[in-house]
């Protein structure tokens, strides 16, 4: 049982480049989330999707876009990467706001 | 608006001493409440959760937390800390309906002295 699969694990971008982080879950969860983790700031919610077909902004949505492609997949796109977006990104899923299941994270560096 | 505050950024305790980590939340009703732990370089592990009912909840690794509605708090406790408890601890608040928005606090880093 794979749980939440997140790709890539590591990525280095130059300022201005774009990229998409992929996330898929096989637990039939309705809700999916994207967080970023920075030292001293905890996990901050970027975007979330309560169910297929809906997405909402979280605490720090600027510079990001998301797509809930289907019930399984929720991608995060950086259109023009900035050094301030250097972070560790986590995808997560849950059923009705209960326990979160996390992916293994993506370490992103923007130079 | 939904929010979580962990007032203590760093806490240092001696091994064998008791521990209490503070968490205060803001939410329009009784939320879902969680404590997670993250060891260096690792992912987040759920310690315990509160959904409803008994306000004192037991978790893994000997941790417990008490929900106090009047104080909007959900503090984490352990009677005797072990060196392996050194990690970062996050409190989280989940919406109980609708969007199921799930917010984390900024974390408390625990150091344990031998």
Boltz contact constraints between the chains, C-beta under 6 A:
constraints:
  - contact:
      token1: [A, 31]
      token2: [B, 100]
      max_distance: 6.0
  - contact:
      token1: [A, 41]
      token2: [B, 106]
      max_distance: 6.0
  - contact:
      token1: [A, 42]
      token2: [B, 90]
      max_distance: 6.0
  - contact:
      token1: [A, 42]
      token2: [B, 104]
      max_distance: 6.0
  - contact:
      token1: [A, 42]
      token2: [B, 105]
      max_distance: 6.0
  - contact:
      token1: [A, 42]
      token2: [B, 106]
      max_distance: 6.0
  - contact:
      token1: [A, 42]
      token2: [B, 107]
      max_distance: 6.0
  - contact:
      token1: [A, 43]
      token2: [B, 104]
      max_distance: 6.0
  - contact:
      token1: [A, 50]
      token2: [B, 99]
      max_distance: 6.0
  - contact:
      token1: [A, 50]
      token2: [B, 100]
      max_distance: 6.0
  - contact:
      token1: [A, 56]
      token2: [B, 99]
      max_distance: 6.0
  - contact:
      token1: [A, 97]
      token2: [B, 32]
      max_distance: 6.0
  - contact:
      token1: [A, 97]
      token2: [B, 94]
      max_distance: 6.0
  - contact:
      token1: [A, 97]
      token2: [B, 95]
      max_distance: 6.0
  - contact:
      token1: [A, 97]
      token2: [B, 100]
      max_distance: 6.0
  - contact:
      token1: [A, 99]
      token2: [B, 46]
      max_distance: 6.0
  - contact:
      token1: [A, 102]
      token2: [B, 43]
      max_distance: 6.0
  - contact:
      token1: [A, 102]
      token2: [B, 44]
      max_distance: 6.0
